[in-house]
């Protein structure tokens, strides 16, 4: 059964677009990681300033292997010669879940 990792990133109200831009620049970077099943970046649609980065993994070991990989370090580092990025997030929490139930919805 899949595990879910949610990175809850709180950003200043005017920094959400920058966060989305940075994630878009790395789109697909984790797609070929063994055990990776999917990714979503959720933007708040109310007054909240916490964005959710949701990833789905085959198991905890797959997530840990990615987190400890060179690919993870590379994806979270500055590109050589690039001007330093000021961090967008003011805080972040990593939440862990496993699927305990649900529905796939009506198939069209």
C-alpha positions in Angstrom: 0.0 0.0 0.0 1.3 3.5 -0.9 2.5 6.0 1.6 1.9 9.7 1.3 4.4 12.4 2.2 3.0 16.0 2.6 5.4 18.9 2.9 3.3 21.8 4.3 5.2 25.0 3.3 4.1 28.3 4.7 5.1 31.2 2.5 4.5 35.0 2.7 1.2 35.9 1.0 3.1 37.4 -2.0 5.5 34.5 -2.5 3.2 31.7 -3.7 3.9 32.4 -7.4 7.6 32.1 -6.8 7.1 28.8 -5.0 5.1 27.5 -7.9 7.7 28.7 -10.4 10.5 26.9 -8.6 8.5 23.6 -8.5 7.7 24.0 -12.2 11.4 24.4 -13.0 12.0 21.0 -11.4 9.0 19.2 -12.9 9.6 15.6 -13.6 12.9 15.5 -11.7 11.7 12.7 -9.3 9.6 10.8 -11.9 12.2 8.1 -12.5 13.0 7.5 -8.8 12.3 3.9 -7.8 9.1 3.7 -5.9 7.8 7.1 -6.8 4.1 7.1 -7.7 3.1 10.7 -8.1 3.3 14.4 -7.1 0.9 17.3 -6.6 1.6 20.9 -5.6 -1.6 22.3 -4.0 -2.1 26.1 -3.8 -4.5 27.4 -1.2 -7.7 28.9 -2.5 -8.6 30.8 0.7 -6.7 33.1 3.0 -4.2 30.5 4.0 -0.6 30.8 3.0 0.4 27.2 3.4 1.0 25.2 0.2 1.0 21.4 0.2 3.5 19.3 -1.7 2.0 15.8 -1.8 4.0 12.9 -3.0 3.0 9.2 -3.1 5.5 6.4 -2.7 5.4 2.6 -2.9 6.8 2.4 0.6 8.8 4.2 3.3 12.1 2.7 2.0 11.5 4.2 -1.5 11.0 7.7 0.0 14.0 7.4 2.3 16.2 6.2 -0.6 15.1 9.3 -2.6 15.6 11.6 0.3 19.2 10.3 0.8 20.0 10.3 -2.9 22.2 12.6 -5.0 19.1 13.4 -7.1 17.4 14.9 -4.0 20.5 17.0 -3.1 20.8 18.1 -6.7 17.1 19.1 -7.0 17.3 21.1 -3.8 20.6 22.9 -4.6 21.5 26.0 -6.5 22.5 25.6 -10.1 26.1 26.4 -10.7 26.6 30.0 -11.6 23.1 30.8 -10.6 22.4 33.8 -8.3 21.5 32.5 -4.8 17.8 32.0 -4.2 16.3 33.5 -1.1 14.2 30.8 0.6 10.5 31.2 -0.2 9.1 29.3 2.7 8.9 30.7 6.2 8.4 27.2 7.7 7.8 23.7 6.5 6.5 20.5 8.1 6.7 17.0 6.7 3.6 14.9 7.4 3.4 11.1 6.8 0.3 9.1 6.0 -0.7 5.8 4.7 -3.9 5.2 2.7 -6.5 3.8 5.0 -9.5 3.9 2.6 -11.0 5.8 -0.2 -12.7 5.6 -3.6 -11.5 5.9 -7.1 -14.7 7.7 -8.3 -16.9 6.9 -11.1 -15.0 6.0 -14.3 -16.2 7.7 -17.4 
